Amino acid sequence: MLSLETCKSIVNEGKRKYTNEEIKEIREFLYLLANLQVEQGEYDNNNELN
């Protein structure tokens, strides 16, 4: 998992600045999306074998 400081440096590059809590929520949401993508890829790979 990326550290809060790493995430902060990425998301706060623009004009809008996010709070630590907002950054934690964004990070969690992106990890959930990534997990769904991995699961979908595994599902697709398993179904290609049949």
PDBQT receptor file of N, H, CA, C and O in Angstrom, charges set to zero:
ATOM      1  N   MET A   1       0.848  -1.170   0.000  1.00  0.00    +0.000 N 
ATOM      2  CA  MET A   1       0.000   0.000   0.000  1.00  0.00    +0.000 C 
ATOM      3  C   MET A   1       0.891   1.230   0.000  1.00  0.00    +0.000 C 
ATOM      4  O   MET A   1       1.910   1.286   0.688  1.00  0.00    +0.000 OA
ATOM      5  N   LEU A   2       0.484   2.204  -0.782  1.00  0.00    +0.000 N 
ATOM      6  H   LEU A   2      -0.344   2.158  -1.341  1.00  0.00    +0.000 HD
ATOM      7  CA  LEU A   2       1.230   3.453  -0.814  1.00  0.00    +0.000 C 
ATOM      8  C   LEU A   2       1.057   4.205   0.496  1.00  0.00    +0.000 C 
ATOM      9  O   LEU A   2      -0.017   4.186   1.096  1.00  0.00    +0.000 OA
ATOM     10  N   SER A   3       2.106   4.857   0.927  1.00  0.00    +0.000 N 
ATOM     11  H   SER A   3       2.978   4.872   0.439  1.00  0.00    +0.000 HD
ATOM     12  CA  SER A   3       2.024   5.631   2.159  1.00  0.00    +0.000 C 
ATOM     13  C   SER A   3       1.140   6.856   1.955  1.00  0.00    +0.000 C 
ATOM     14  O   SER A   3       0.925   7.303   0.828  1.00  0.00    +0.000 OA
ATOM     15  N   LEU A   4       0.636   7.386   3.052  1.00  0.00    +0.000 N 
ATOM     16  H   LEU A   4       0.811   7.023   3.967  1.00  0.00    +0.000 HD
ATOM     17  CA  LEU A   4      -0.180   8.593   2.996  1.00  0.00    +0.000 C 
ATOM     18  C   LEU A   4       0.618   9.743   2.392  1.00  0.00    +0.000 C 
ATOM     19  O   LEU A   4       0.082  10.531   1.612  1.00  0.00    +0.000 OA
ATOM     20  N   GLU A   5       1.883   9.841   2.745  1.00  0.00    +0.000 N 
ATOM     21  H   GLU A   5       2.318   9.201   3.379  1.00  0.00    +0.000 HD
ATOM     22  CA  GLU A   5       2.725  10.923   2.227  1.00  0.00    +0.000 C 
ATOM     23  C   GLU A   5       2.903  10.821   0.713  1.00  0.00    +0.000 C 
ATOM     24  O   GLU A   5       2.885  11.833   0.013  1.00  0.00    +0.000 OA
ATOM     25  N   THR A   6       3.074   9.596   0.209  1.00  0.00    +0.000 N 
ATOM     26  H   THR A   6       3.088   8.773   0.778  1.00  0.00    +0.000 HD
ATOM     27  CA  THR A   6       3.203   9.399  -1.235  1.00  0.00    +0.000 C 
ATOM     28  C   THR A   6       1.915   9.792  -1.937  1.00  0.00    +0.000 C 
ATOM     29  O   THR A   6       1.941  10.503  -2.942  1.00  0.00    +0.000 OA
ATOM     30  N   CYS A   7       0.794   9.333  -1.411  1.00  0.00    +0.000 N 
ATOM     31  H   CYS A   7       0.773   8.756  -0.595  1.00  0.00    +0.000 HD
ATOM     32  CA  CYS A   7      -0.502   9.685  -1.993  1.00  0.00    +0.000 C 
ATOM     33  C   CYS A   7      -0.726  11.187  -1.959  1.00  0.00    +0.000 C 
ATOM     34  O   CYS A   7      -1.209  11.774  -2.927  1.00  0.00    +0.000 OA
ATOM     35  N   LYS A   8      -0.373  11.804  -0.843  1.00  0.00    +0.000 N 
ATOM     36  H   LYS A   8       0.019  11.327  -0.056  1.00  0.00    +0.000 HD
ATOM     37  CA  LYS A   8      -0.550  13.250  -0.688  1.00  0.00    +0.000 C 
ATOM     38  C   LYS A   8       0.241  14.013  -1.737  1.00  0.00    +0.000 C 
ATOM     39  O   LYS A   8      -0.254  14.984  -2.310  1.00  0.00    +0.000 OA
ATOM     40  N   SER A   9       1.460  13.579  -1.990  1.00  0.00    +0.000 N 
ATOM     41  H   SER A   9       1.862  12.790  -1.525  1.00  0.00    +0.000 HD
ATOM     42  CA  SER A   9       2.283  14.273  -2.980  1.00  0.00    +0.000 C 
ATOM     43  C   SER A   9       1.715  14.121  -4.384  1.00  0.00    +0.000 C 
ATOM     44  O   SER A   9       1.901  15.002  -5.223  1.00  0.00    +0.000 OA
ATOM     45  N   ILE A  10       1.021  13.008  -4.651  1.00  0.00    +0.000 N 
ATOM     46  H   ILE A  10       0.870  12.293  -3.969  1.00  0.00    +0.000 HD
ATOM     47  CA  ILE A  10       0.432  12.788  -5.979  1.00  0.00    +0.000 C 
ATOM     48  C   ILE A  10      -0.852  13.587  -6.138  1.00  0.00    +0.000 C 
ATOM     49  O   ILE A  10      -0.998  14.334  -7.105  1.00  0.00    +0.000 OA
ATOM     50  N   VAL A  11      -1.787  13.440  -5.200  1.00  0.00    +0.000 N 
ATOM     51  H   VAL A  11      -1.669  12.832  -4.415  1.00  0.00    +0.000 HD
ATOM     52  CA  VAL A  11      -3.096  14.084  -5.376  1.00  0.00    +0.000 C 
ATOM     53  C   VAL A  11      -3.073  15.583  -5.123  1.00  0.00    +0.000 C 
ATOM     54  O   VAL A  11      -3.961  16.296  -5.593  1.00  0.00    +0.000 OA
ATOM     55  N   ASN A  12      -2.096  16.072  -4.404  1.00  0.00    +0.000 N 
ATOM     56  H   ASN A  12      -1.375  15.493  -4.022  1.00  0.00    +0.000 HD
ATOM     57  CA  ASN A  12      -2.027  17.509  -4.130  1.00  0.00    +0.000 C 
ATOM     58  C   ASN A  12      -1.125  18.266  -5.097  1.00  0.00    +0.000 C 
ATOM     59  O   ASN A  12      -0.670  19.367  -4.787  1.00  0.00    +0.000 OA
ATOM     60  N   GLU A  13      -0.859  17.677  -6.277  1.00  0.00    +0.000 N 
ATOM     61  H   GLU A  13      -1.229  16.783  -6.529  1.00  0.00    +0.000 HD
ATOM     62  CA  GLU A  13      -0.035  18.366  -7.268  1.00  0.00    +0.000 C 
ATOM     63  C   GLU A  13      -0.752  19.559  -7.890  1.00  0.00    +0.000 C 
ATOM     64  O   GLU A  13      -0.113  20.543  -8.265  1.00  0.00    +0.000 OA
ATOM     65  N   GLY A  14      -2.065  19.478  -7.999  1.00  0.00    +0.000 N 
ATOM     66  H   GLY A  14      -2.584  18.679  -7.694  1.00  0.00    +0.000 HD
ATOM     67  CA  GLY A  14      -2.848  20.552  -8.614  1.00  0.00    +0.000 C 
ATOM     68  C   GLY A  14      -3.182  21.653  -7.628  1.00  0.00    +0.000 C 
ATOM     69  O   GLY A  14      -2.601  21.743  -6.546  1.00  0.00    +0.000 OA
ATOM     70  N   LYS A  15      -4.136  22.494  -8.025  1.00  0.00    +0.000 N 
ATOM     71  H   LYS A  15      -4.608  22.421  -8.904  1.00  0.00    +0.000 HD
ATOM     72  CA  LYS A  15      -4.539  23.611  -7.173  1.00  0.00    +0.000 C 
ATOM     73  C   LYS A  15      -5.309  23.163  -5.950  1.00  0.00    +0.000 C 
ATOM     74  O   LYS A  15      -5.127  23.711  -4.863  1.00  0.00    +0.000 OA
ATOM     75  N   ARG A  16      -6.175  22.162  -6.120  1.00  0.00    +0.000 N 
ATOM     76  H   ARG A  16      -6.322  21.717  -7.003  1.00  0.00    +0.000 HD
ATOM     77  CA  ARG A  16      -6.998  21.694  -5.001  1.00  0.00    +0.000 C 
ATOM     78  C   ARG A  16      -6.140  20.867  -4.053  1.00  0.00    +0.000 C 
ATOM     79  O   ARG A  16      -5.391  19.988  -4.479  1.00  0.00    +0.000 OA
ATOM     80  N   LYS A  17      -6.259  21.156  -2.788  1.00  0.00    +0.000 N 
ATOM     81  H   LYS A  17      -6.867  21.870  -2.442  1.00  0.00    +0.000 HD
ATOM     82  CA  LYS A  17      -5.528  20.421  -1.757  1.00  0.00    +0.000 C 
ATOM     83  C   LYS A  17      -6.521  19.591  -0.954  1.00  0.00    +0.000 C 
ATOM     84  O   LYS A  17      -7.570  20.086  -0.543  1.00  0.00    +0.000 OA
ATOM     85  N   TYR A  18      -6.183  18.337  -0.739  1.00  0.00    +0.000 N 
ATOM     86  H   TYR A  18      -5.331  17.935  -1.073  1.00  0.00    +0.000 HD
ATOM     87  CA  TYR A  18      -7.044  17.391  -0.038  1.00  0.00    +0.000 C 
ATOM     88  C   TYR A  18      -6.565  17.197   1.385  1.00  0.00    +0.000 C 
ATOM     89  O   TYR A  18      -5.370  17.275   1.666  1.00  0.00    +0.000 OA
ATOM     90  N   THR A  19      -7.512  16.944   2.285  1.00  0.00    +0.000 N 
ATOM     91  H   THR A  19      -8.483  16.881   2.056  1.00  0.00    +0.000 HD
ATOM     92  CA  THR A  19      -7.160  16.651   3.673  1.00  0.00    +0.000 C 
ATOM     93  C   THR A  19      -6.626  15.218   3.750  1.00  0.00    +0.000 C 
ATOM     94  O   THR A  19      -6.783  14.432   2.816  1.00  0.00    +0.000 OA
ATOM     95  N   ASN A  20      -6.000  14.901   4.868  1.00  0.00    +0.000 N 
ATOM     96  H   ASN A  20      -5.873  15.539   5.627  1.00  0.00    +0.000 HD
ATOM     97  CA  ASN A  20      -5.505  13.536   5.073  1.00  0.00    +0.000 C 
ATOM     98  C   ASN A  20      -6.641  12.528   5.005  1.00  0.00    +0.000 C 
ATOM     99  O   ASN A  20      -6.471  11.445   4.444  1.00  0.00    +0.000 OA
ATOM    100  N   GLU A  21      -7.799  12.870   5.568  1.00  0.00    +0.000 N 
ATOM    101  H   GLU A  21      -7.936  13.749   6.023  1.00  0.00    +0.000 HD
ATOM    102  CA  GLU A  21      -8.944  11.957   5.542  1.00  0.00    +0.000 C 
ATOM    103  C   GLU A  21      -9.438  11.747   4.110  1.00  0.00    +0.000 C 
ATOM    104  O   GLU A  21      -9.757  10.620   3.730  1.00  0.00    +0.000 OA
ATOM    105  N   GLU A  22      -9.504  12.801   3.319  1.00  0.00    +0.000 N 
ATOM    106  H   GLU A  22      -9.245  13.716   3.627  1.00  0.00    +0.000 HD
ATOM    107  CA  GLU A  22      -9.920  12.671   1.918  1.00  0.00    +0.000 C 
ATOM    108  C   GLU A  22      -8.939  11.800   1.138  1.00  0.00    +0.000 C 
ATOM    109  O   GLU A  22      -9.343  10.980   0.314  1.00  0.00    +0.000 OA
ATOM    110  N   ILE A  23      -7.658  11.984   1.405  1.00  0.00    +0.000 N 
ATOM    111  H   ILE A  23      -7.330  12.650   2.075  1.00  0.00    +0.000 HD
ATOM    112  CA  ILE A  23      -6.637  11.198   0.722  1.00  0.00    +0.000 C 
ATOM    113  C   ILE A  23      -6.765   9.722   1.096  1.00  0.00    +0.000 C 
ATOM    114  O   ILE A  23      -6.628   8.852   0.236  1.00  0.00    +0.000 OA
ATOM    115  N   LYS A  24      -7.024   9.438   2.359  1.00  0.00    +0.000 N 
ATOM    116  H   LYS A  24      -7.136  10.145   3.057  1.00  0.00    +0.000 HD
ATOM    117  CA  LYS A  24      -7.215   8.052   2.788  1.00  0.00    +0.000 C 
ATOM    118  C   LYS A  24      -8.413   7.431   2.082  1.00  0.00    +0.000 C 
ATOM    119  O   LYS A  24      -8.355   6.272   1.671  1.00  0.00    +0.000 OA
ATOM    120  N   GLU A  25      -9.494   8.183   1.938  1.00  0.00    +0.000 N 
ATOM    121  H   GLU A  25      -9.542   9.124   2.272  1.00  0.00    +0.000 HD
ATOM    122  CA  GLU A  25     -10.690   7.684   1.260  1.00  0.00    +0.000 C 
ATOM    123  C   GLU A  25     -10.424   7.443  -0.220  1.00  0.00    +0.000 C 
ATOM    124  O   GLU A  25     -10.854   6.431  -0.774  1.00  0.00    +0.000 OA
ATOM    125  N   ILE A  26      -9.723   8.362  -0.854  1.00  0.00    +0.000 N 
ATOM    126  H   ILE A  26      -9.374   9.183  -0.404  1.00  0.00    +0.000 HD
ATOM    127  CA  ILE A  26      -9.371   8.204  -2.268  1.00  0.00    +0.000 C 
ATOM    128  C   ILE A  26      -8.502   6.969  -2.457  1.00  0.00    +0.000 C 
ATOM    129  O   ILE A  26      -8.736   6.165  -3.359  1.00  0.00    +0.000 OA
ATOM    130  N   ARG A  27      -7.506   6.827  -1.603  1.00  0.00    +0.000 N 
ATOM    131  H   ARG A  27      -7.317   7.480  -0.870  1.00  0.00    +0.000 HD
ATOM    132  CA  ARG A  27      -6.596   5.677  -1.687  1.00  0.00    +0.000 C 
ATOM    133  C   ARG A  27      -7.350   4.368  -1.521  1.00  0.00    +0.000 C 
ATOM    134  O   ARG A  27      -7.129   3.421  -2.277  1.00  0.00    +0.000 OA
ATOM    135  N   GLU A  28      -8.238   4.308  -0.540  1.00  0.00    +0.000 N 
ATOM    136  H   GLU A  28      -8.418   5.077   0.074  1.00  0.00    +0.000 HD
ATOM    137  CA  GLU A  28      -9.024   3.099  -0.305  1.00  0.00    +0.000 C 
ATOM    138  C   GLU A  28      -9.901   2.779  -1.518  1.00  0.00    +0.000 C 
ATOM    139  O   GLU A  28      -9.984   1.624  -1.936  1.00  0.00    +0.000 OA
ATOM    140  N   PHE A  29     -10.550   3.792  -2.078  1.00  0.00    +0.000 N 
ATOM    141  H   PHE A  29     -10.482   4.730  -1.738  1.00  0.00    +0.000 HD
ATOM    142  CA  PHE A  29     -11.399   3.600  -3.249  1.00  0.00    +0.000 C 
ATOM    143  C   PHE A  29     -10.593   3.065  -4.431  1.00  0.00    +0.000 C 
ATOM    144  O   PHE A  29     -11.040   2.151  -5.125  1.00  0.00    +0.000 OA
ATOM    145  N   LEU A  30      -9.420   3.624  -4.659  1.00  0.00    +0.000 N 
ATOM    146  H   LEU A  30      -9.057   4.366  -4.095  1.00  0.00    +0.000 HD
ATOM    147  CA  LEU A  30      -8.581   3.169  -5.779  1.00  0.00    +0.000 C 
ATOM    148  C   LEU A  30      -8.092   1.740  -5.564  1.00  0.00    +0.000 C 
ATOM    149  O   LEU A  30      -7.998   0.970  -6.520  1.00  0.00    +0.000 OA
ATOM    150  N   TYR A  31      -7.780   1.378  -4.324  1.00  0.00    +0.000 N 
ATOM    151  H   TYR A  31      -7.856   2.003  -3.547  1.00  0.00    +0.000 HD
ATOM    152  CA  TYR A  31      -7.388  -0.013  -4.049  1.00  0.00    +0.000 C 
ATOM    153  C   TYR A  31      -8.552  -0.970  -4.282  1.00  0.00    +0.000 C 
ATOM    154  O   TYR A  31      -8.350  -2.080  -4.775  1.00  0.00    +0.000 OA
ATOM    155  N   LEU A  32      -9.778  -0.548  -3.930  1.00  0.00    +0.000 N 
ATOM    156  H   LEU A  32      -9.942   0.353  -3.530  1.00  0.00    +0.000 HD
ATOM    157  CA  LEU A  32     -10.948  -1.383  -4.197  1.00  0.00    +0.000 C 
ATOM    158  C   LEU A  32     -11.147  -1.577  -5.698  1.00  0.00    +0.000 C 
ATOM    159  O   LEU A  32     -11.434  -2.685  -6.151  1.00  0.00    +0.000 OA
ATOM    160  N   LEU A  33     -10.996  -0.499  -6.469  1.00  0.00    +0.000 N 
ATOM    161  H   LEU A  33     -10.763   0.401  -6.101  1.00  0.00    +0.000 HD
ATOM    162  CA  LEU A  33     -11.116  -0.611  -7.925  1.00  0.00    +0.000 C 
ATOM    163  C   LEU A  33     -10.053  -1.537  -8.500  1.00  0.00    +0.000 C 
ATOM    164  O   LEU A  33     -10.342  -2.356  -9.373  1.00  0.00    +0.000 OA
ATOM    165  N   ALA A  34      -8.838  -1.409  -8.017  1.00  0.00    +0.000 N 
ATOM    166  H   ALA A  34      -8.603  -0.744  -7.308  1.00  0.00    +0.000 HD
ATOM    167  CA  ALA A  34      -7.756  -2.269  -8.502  1.00  0.00    +0.000 C 
ATOM    168  C   ALA A  34      -8.031  -3.722  -8.167  1.00  0.00    +0.000 C 
ATOM    169  O   ALA A  34      -7.772  -4.605  -8.985  1.00  0.00    +0.000 OA
ATOM    170  N   ASN A  35      -8.552  -3.986  -6.976  1.00  0.00    +0.000 N 
ATOM    171  H   ASN A  35      -8.763  -3.269  -6.311  1.00  0.00    +0.000 HD
ATOM    172  CA  ASN A  35      -8.869  -5.351  -6.570  1.00  0.00    +0.000 C 
ATOM    173  C   ASN A  35      -9.958  -5.933  -7.467  1.00  0.00    +0.000 C 
ATOM    174  O   ASN A  35      -9.874  -7.094  -7.866  1.00  0.00    +0.000 OA
ATOM    175  N   LEU A  36     -10.974  -5.140  -7.787  1.00  0.00    +0.000 N 
ATOM    176  H   LEU A  36     -11.043  -4.197  -7.462  1.00  0.00    +0.000 HD
ATOM    177  CA  LEU A  36     -12.023  -5.600  -8.695  1.00  0.00    +0.000 C 
ATOM    178  C   LEU A  36     -11.455  -5.935 -10.067  1.00  0.00    +0.000 C 
ATOM    179  O   LEU A  36     -11.855  -6.923 -10.682  1.00  0.00    +0.000 OA
ATOM    180  N   GLN A  37     -10.544  -5.132 -10.540  1.00  0.00    +0.000 N 
ATOM    181  H   GLN A  37     -10.219  -4.329 -10.040  1.00  0.00    +0.000 HD
ATOM    182  CA  GLN A  37      -9.927  -5.367 -11.844  1.00  0.00    +0.000 C 
ATOM    183  C   GLN A  37      -9.139  -6.671 -11.843  1.00  0.00    +0.000 C 
ATOM    184  O   GLN A  37      -9.206  -7.441 -12.801  1.00  0.00    +0.000 OA
ATOM    185  N   VAL A  38      -8.401  -6.918 -10.783  1.00  0.00    +0.000 N 
ATOM    186  H   VAL A  38      -8.347  -6.293 -10.005  1.00  0.00    +0.000 HD
ATOM    187  CA  VAL A  38      -7.632  -8.159 -10.664  1.00  0.00    +0.000 C 
ATOM    188  C   VAL A  38      -8.576  -9.356 -10.633  1.00  0.00    +0.000 C 
ATOM    189  O   VAL A  38      -8.349 -10.351 -11.321  1.00  0.00    +0.000 OA
ATOM    190  N   GLU A  39      -9.628  -9.257  -9.838  1.00  0.00    +0.000 N 
ATOM    191  H   GLU A  39      -9.813  -8.449  -9.279  1.00  0.00    +0.000 HD
ATOM    192  CA  GLU A  39     -10.590 -10.352  -9.746  1.00  0.00    +0.000 C 
ATOM    193  C   GLU A  39     -11.259 -10.614 -11.099  1.00  0.00    +0.000 C 
ATOM    194  O   GLU A  39     -11.457 -11.768 -11.478  1.00  0.00    +0.000 OA
ATOM    195  N   GLN A  40     -11.604  -9.558 -11.821  1.00  0.00    +0.000 N 
ATOM    196  H   GLN A  40     -11.443  -8.620 -11.513  1.00  0.00    +0.000 HD
ATOM    197  CA  GLN A  40     -12.221  -9.715 -13.129  1.00  0.00    +0.000 C 
ATOM    198  C   GLN A  40     -11.257 -10.395 -14.097  1.00  0.00    +0.000 C 
ATOM    199  O   GLN A  40     -11.662 -11.253 -14.881  1.00  0.00    +0.000 OA
ATOM    200  N   GLY A  41      -9.992 -10.015 -14.043  1.00  0.00    +0.000 N 
ATOM    201  H   GLY A  41      -9.663  -9.318 -13.406  1.00  0.00    +0.000 HD
ATOM    202  CA  GLY A  41      -8.992 -10.651 -14.896  1.00  0.00    +0.000 C 
ATOM    203  C   GLY A  41      -8.845 -12.119 -14.582  1.00  0.00    +0.000 C 
ATOM    204  O   GLY A  41      -8.739 -12.940 -15.493  1.00  0.00    +0.000 OA
ATOM    205  N   GLU A  42      -8.836 -12.464 -13.307  1.00  0.00    +0.000 N 
ATOM    206  H   GLU A  42      -8.923 -11.796 -12.567  1.00  0.00    +0.000 HD
ATOM    207  CA  GLU A  42      -8.742 -13.873 -12.916  1.00  0.00    +0.000 C 
ATOM    208  C   GLU A  42      -9.981 -14.640 -13.383  1.00  0.00    +0.000 C 
ATOM    209  O   GLU A  42      -9.867 -15.771 -13.856  1.00  0.00    +0.000 OA
ATOM    210  N   TYR A  43     -11.143 -14.042 -13.254  1.00  0.00    +0.000 N 
ATOM    211  H   TYR A  43     -11.236 -13.124 -12.869  1.00  0.00    +0.000 HD
ATOM    212  CA  TYR A  43     -12.383 -14.671 -13.699  1.00  0.00    +0.000 C 
ATOM    213  C   TYR A  43     -12.346 -14.903 -15.208  1.00  0.00    +0.000 C 
ATOM    214  O   TYR A  43     -12.688 -15.982 -15.692  1.00  0.00    +0.000 OA
ATOM    215  N   ASP A  44     -11.925 -13.871 -15.944  1.00  0.00    +0.000 N 
ATOM    216  H   ASP A  44     -11.647 -12.994 -15.551  1.00  0.00    +0.000 HD
ATOM    217  CA  ASP A  44     -11.846 -13.992 -17.396  1.00  0.00    +0.000 C 
ATOM    218  C   ASP A  44     -10.858 -15.072 -17.808  1.00  0.00    +0.000 C 
ATOM    219  O   ASP A  44     -11.140 -15.849 -18.720  1.00  0.00    +0.000 OA
ATOM    220  N   ASN A  45      -9.704 -15.135 -17.151  1.00  0.00    +0.000 N 
ATOM    221  H   ASN A  45      -9.475 -14.505 -16.409  1.00  0.00    +0.000 HD
ATOM    222  CA  ASN A  45      -8.704 -16.152 -17.467  1.00  0.00    +0.000 C 
ATOM    223  C   ASN A  45      -9.213 -17.560 -17.194  1.00  0.00    +0.000 C 
ATOM    224  O   ASN A  45      -8.961 -18.478 -17.973  1.00  0.00    +0.000 OA
ATOM    225  N   ASN A  46      -9.920 -17.727 -16.101  1.00  0.00    +0.000 N 
ATOM    226  H   ASN A  46     -10.125 -16.980 -15.468  1.00  0.00    +0.000 HD
ATOM    227  CA  ASN A  46     -10.461 -19.046 -15.767  1.00  0.00    +0.000 C 
ATOM    228  C   ASN A  46     -11.517 -19.479 -16.770  1.00  0.00    +0.000 C 
ATOM    229  O   ASN A  46     -11.601 -20.662 -17.098  1.00  0.00    +0.000 OA
ATOM    230  N   ASN A  47     -12.317 -18.557 -17.259  1.00  0.00    +0.000 N 
ATOM    231  H   ASN A  47     -12.249 -17.595 -16.992  1.00  0.00    +0.000 HD
ATOM    232  CA  ASN A  47     -13.367 -18.899 -18.218  1.00  0.00    +0.000 C 
ATOM    233  C   ASN A  47     -12.825 -19.139 -19.620  1.00  0.00    +0.000 C 
ATOM    234  O   ASN A  47     -13.466 -19.829 -20.413  1.00  0.00    +0.000 OA
ATOM    235  N   GLU A  48     -11.664 -18.589 -19.942  1.00  0.00    +0.000 N 
ATOM    236  H   GLU A  48     -11.143 -18.029 -19.298  1.00  0.00    +0.000 HD
ATOM    237  CA  GLU A  48     -11.057 -18.843 -21.242  1.00  0.00    +0.000 C 
ATOM    238  C   GLU A  48     -10.561 -20.280 -21.347  1.00  0.00    +0.000 C 
ATOM    239  O   GLU A  48     -10.461 -20.826 -22.446  1.00  0.00    +0.000 OA
ATOM    240  N   LEU A  49     -10.254 -20.888 -20.221  1.00  0.00    +0.000 N 
ATOM    241  H   LEU A  49     -10.335 -20.445 -19.328  1.00  0.00    +0.000 HD
ATOM    242  CA  LEU A  49      -9.734 -22.253 -20.218  1.00  0.00    +0.000 C 
ATOM    243  C   LEU A  49     -10.827 -23.264 -20.497  1.00  0.00    +0.000 C 
ATOM    244  O   LEU A  49     -10.521 -24.386 -20.900  1.00  0.00    +0.000 OA
ATOM    245  N   ASN A  50     -12.076 -22.919 -20.301  1.00  0.00    +0.000 N 
ATOM    246  H   ASN A  50     -12.325 -22.008 -19.974  1.00  0.00    +0.000 HD
ATOM    247  CA  ASN A  50     -13.195 -23.859 -20.501  1.00  0.00    +0.000 C 
ATOM    248  C   ASN A  50     -13.653 -23.904 -21.934  1.00  0.00    +0.000 C 
ATOM    249  O   ASN A  50     -14.582 -24.643 -22.262  1.00  0.00    +0.000 OA
TER     250      ASN A  50
